[in-house]
């Protein structure tokens, strides 16, 4: 098995590998379809590509590797940096060599990448465009506030501003409609979407964001993994006799975390179960943001529960006693007697 270390960038990527004589080889490949195709055609069968996860720069490489049945793993640069001990210096060629070494030493930890489906790719691009349009509206309105306090205001500037904001908001509604059309066109996405938005506090934006970032709840398949990914999962913080409070990791998806916070605010306001939970924690003296973090975590567990069970959320749902699950009728009667006694 041969491991190729690849350091990705926008225009090219550097490759590092060992030949049949265990001699280190280096090469540079343009990040284009023709150059990548030529490179992959020369890669021996059963080889593994270990590339740095740099976002969209590696999408074309991953897609072509999947088409040619070549295994490729995308590794965070942080993992590589902290796995090889003390290292000095940095360049694209050096990083490619370190990626190869990481793939050889930690092969059992590699997770091979499969490129997303066509509908998920389109949904992701539309969602990204919507985020950019919403940010543009926010920037324009922030500037409007500064001009509104000036003693002399321009009528022409205000007219252009209002027209620009109205135009962008119309495009936002168009993008949202396109996203909804894609979701409704595929039964699996439509069912997952309806189950997610059935939870009070979860709206179309949060549901779409979760579908995209969790791979329709398949790539990130448990609530615990999703909480860790979003940065709302507390981790232990102790060493020896020193036991401190649990902490959340700073390496979370801040966009998803902020969306879950907004969903938690809505849930606490409109969902009786979450409202009572918030009041209970307040009486215990817990700070506001800690409670809201717990509510966000609780929201994720609820969403995953309804998605996995395929049963829409309802506040009247009664959770069965674990001892009564998967029991026959006669076994349930015996269990109920034991509980009563």
Buried (B, 14 or more C-beta within 10 A) or exposed (E): EBBBBBBBEEEBBBBBBBEEEEEEEEBEBEBEEEBBEEBBEEBEEEBBBBBBBBEEBBBBBBBBBBEEEBBBBBBEBEBBEEBEEEEEEEEBBBBBBBBBBBBBEBEEEBEBBEBBEEBBBBBBBBBEBBBEBBEBBEEBEEEBEEEEEEEEEEEEEEEEBEEEBEEBEEBBEEBBEBBBEBBEEBEEBBBBBBBBBBBBBBBBBBBBBBBBBBBBBEEBBBBBBBBBBBBBBBEEEEEEEEEEEEEBEEEBBEEBBEBBBBBBBBBBEEBEBBBEBBEEBEEEEBEEEEBBBBBBBBBBEBBBBBBEEEEEBEEEBEEEEEEEEEBEEEEBEEBEEEEEE
